[in-house]
Amino acid sequence: MMHVRRGRLGLAIIEETVRGRIGWDDAAEGRLPLVTIDGQEFSWNELGHALMCFEGWQFKLEVADRSDEV
């Protein structure tokens, strides 16, 4: 199942759930994370921009060990 897609306006979240991995962003010199979703890398700013379509919604951020199935 795909969680995101790139459109002409940037990253778009397909449904209400996004699963991925948090990594190091060399471009941000470690000040911001890089996220990998559906095998693609996105900056923290790209993910934040995609979340703006959910302005006013609530959210739950859950972090799991990489060995856990999410």
C-alpha positions as CSV (number, residue, x, y, z in Angstrom):
1,M,0.0,0.0,0.0
2,M,1.4,3.4,-1.0
3,H,1.2,6.1,1.6
4,V,2.3,9.2,-0.4
5,R,2.7,10.4,-4.0
6,R,4.5,13.3,-5.6
7,G,2.2,15.7,-7.4
8,R,2.7,19.0,-9.2
9,L,2.2,20.7,-5.8
10,G,4.7,18.5,-4.0
11,L,4.3,15.5,-1.7
12,A,0.7,14.4,-1.1
13,I,-0.5,12.0,1.6
14,I,-2.9,9.5,0.0
15,E,-4.8,8.4,3.1
16,E,-4.7,9.2,6.8
17,T,-1.8,6.9,7.7
18,V,1.8,7.3,6.8
19,R,4.5,4.7,7.7
20,G,8.2,5.2,7.2
21,R,11.6,5.5,8.7
22,I,13.4,8.5,10.3
23,G,16.9,9.1,9.1
24,W,19.8,11.7,9.0
25,D,19.5,14.5,6.5
26,D,22.9,15.6,5.4
27,A,21.4,18.7,3.7
28,A,20.1,19.9,7.1
29,E,23.4,18.9,8.8
30,G,21.4,16.8,11.3
31,R,19.2,19.7,12.4
32,L,16.1,18.1,10.8
33,P,15.3,14.5,10.0
34,L,15.0,12.9,6.6
35,V,12.0,10.5,6.3
36,T,11.8,7.5,4.0
37,I,8.2,6.7,3.0
38,D,7.4,4.0,0.4
39,G,11.1,3.7,-0.4
40,Q,11.5,7.4,-1.2
41,E,13.3,10.1,0.8
42,F,11.6,13.3,1.8
43,S,12.8,16.3,3.8
44,W,11.1,17.2,7.1
45,N,9.8,20.3,5.3
46,E,8.2,18.3,2.5
47,L,6.4,16.1,5.0
48,G,5.3,19.2,7.0
49,H,4.0,20.8,3.8
50,A,2.0,17.6,3.0
51,L,0.4,17.6,6.4
52,M,-1.0,21.1,5.9
53,C,-4.0,19.6,4.0
54,F,-5.0,18.2,7.4
55,E,-4.9,21.5,9.2
56,G,-7.2,21.4,12.2
57,W,-7.2,17.6,12.4
58,Q,-5.7,15.8,15.4
59,F,-2.8,13.4,15.0
60,K,-1.0,10.7,16.9
61,L,2.8,10.3,16.3
62,E,3.9,6.8,17.3
63,V,7.6,5.8,17.1
64,A,8.5,2.1,16.9
65,D,11.7,0.1,16.9
66,R,12.8,-0.8,13.4
67,S,12.4,-4.5,14.2
68,D,8.7,-4.0,15.0
69,E,6.1,-4.4,12.3
70,V,4.1,-1.2,11.8
